[in-house]
Amino acid sequence: MNTSRAARAALAVLGPLALAAAAAPASADVLVIGDPNGPLEGSTRPVTLHLGDGTSRPLARVTGVLASPLVPSPDRRFVAGASPNGRIRVIATDGRPPRTFGLPGLSGGAGLAWSRDGARITVWGPETRRRRRAVTQTCVLATGACTIADASRTTPVGALADGRLFRLAMDPAFPDSSLLDQDTTEWKTQTAAEIAQVRRLLRRRFRLTLTLDGRDGGPPIVLRRVRQSLGRGLSIPAGELGRGAGSTVLGTVPIRYGLRTRHRDGRLQSRPTLTFGAPSLLRVTPDGQQRSVPGKQFAFGDGDLLGLGPLLLPAFAEATNGDWVTIGGQRKDHALVRTAFDGRTSPLLVGGRPASAEVLLSAVGVPAKDTASGREASPAFPIDYESATDSLIVAVDDRRGRGYVLRVPLSGGRPPTVVVKHAQWQFGGVAAW
């Protein structure tokens, strides 16, 4: 099955994130790939481990950019990421040389999951070398052997911390991208019969099934099985939004197709329409228990950020109490907001003030003239969660364009600290535990 426009559109809205499991290790560490003042492209870049006591330890050097978020192994001995061509880069936290696994050919942005024992790692995404299809590639660390499995009928959309995958199976009759990948702004001349055929397709109901891999190779757990039509709306689990030790959260966006028609110069014309509904979050535990709640949408002030417009920014990591942290949508300062899974929100406070970029930078000693403020300020972005210190790892820029990676305690009782400061965003990845 070709990846449908509906699924890709939902992924574009949600921006799926494959994040590290939140099991608490003995120490606080933030692994950073990249030279704070070096070039982004070209030469190799250092990998450095920044410890909770403020010291740092160089580990290795790597080349290239890792397209997906970095995912630590369950025992934290390794951190893995996928390169843009689907190869798996594994970095040892004890300083041994990095290793590369797998065959090239997967598109960037692939998902990653470790097995529960840390012996295998699986990467998934569209294969582009020969023909576009969804595949999974599993590699054994001890031997370096990798196997590829066709996942075109059951496309992975996320994983649990134990490595089991969530898979979306769509009706074999579901239309491929040749029908759905059409410009929604362009009018196309068609016959009445062709338009009638499209309308029949929009009314047809298709089966969608969401499953979770069974334990120890057992039968899959069916989470949802629905029949929906393109015209009334498809609720498609678009991807993983956060992965914790106790659950994984998937994002679902209702997508509805329509068809507009008109007569111009004696010709019948049509153009497709595509409407997104309110997103929702689906939280699933390892035994298959699930809970769904509405998500939150927000826009950056009165305008768009990089042309993205309103979007869902879910929790980036699951804290021990199950709360999540997002960028506040309606606040002009874009302060970080703590959101419980039932939707209740409360501001994340630093020194008694909401944690905006300006407040965070002031707290780590950046001069007031350089702290971000006003409508054009860049938000502070949560990029990971350090479970050992119950802290957010946050990226923020000042007015001079200098970037900071900060450790921000969730309790508010301790001040933020600087993990690393850089002249420009020159990092190939950040992981915390």
Salt bridges, closest charged atoms under 4 A:
ASP75 OD2 - ARG77 NH1 3.85
ASP94 OD2 - ARG96 NE 2.87
GLU127 OE2 - ARG129 NH2 3.66
GLU127 OE1 - ARG133 NE 2.67
ASP150 OD2 - ARG133 NH1 3.13
ASP162 OD2 - ARG164 NE 2.99
ASP171 OD2 - ARG207 NH1 3.76
ASP181 OD2 - ARG8 NH2 2.64
ASP213 OD1 - ARG167 NE 2.81
ASP216 OD1 - ARG116 NH2 3.40
GLU240 OE2 - ARG243 NE 2.90
GLU318 OE2 - ARG283 NH2 2.48
ASP323 OD2 - ARG338 NE 3.20
ASP333 OD2 - ARG331 NH2 2.90
ASP342 OD2 - ARG344 NE 2.74
ASP370 OD2 - LYS369 NZ 3.60
ASP370 OD1 - ARG400 NE 2.85
ASP370 OD2 - ARG402 NH2 2.98
GLU386 OE1 - ARG407 NE 2.65
ASP398 OD2 - ARG402 NE 2.88
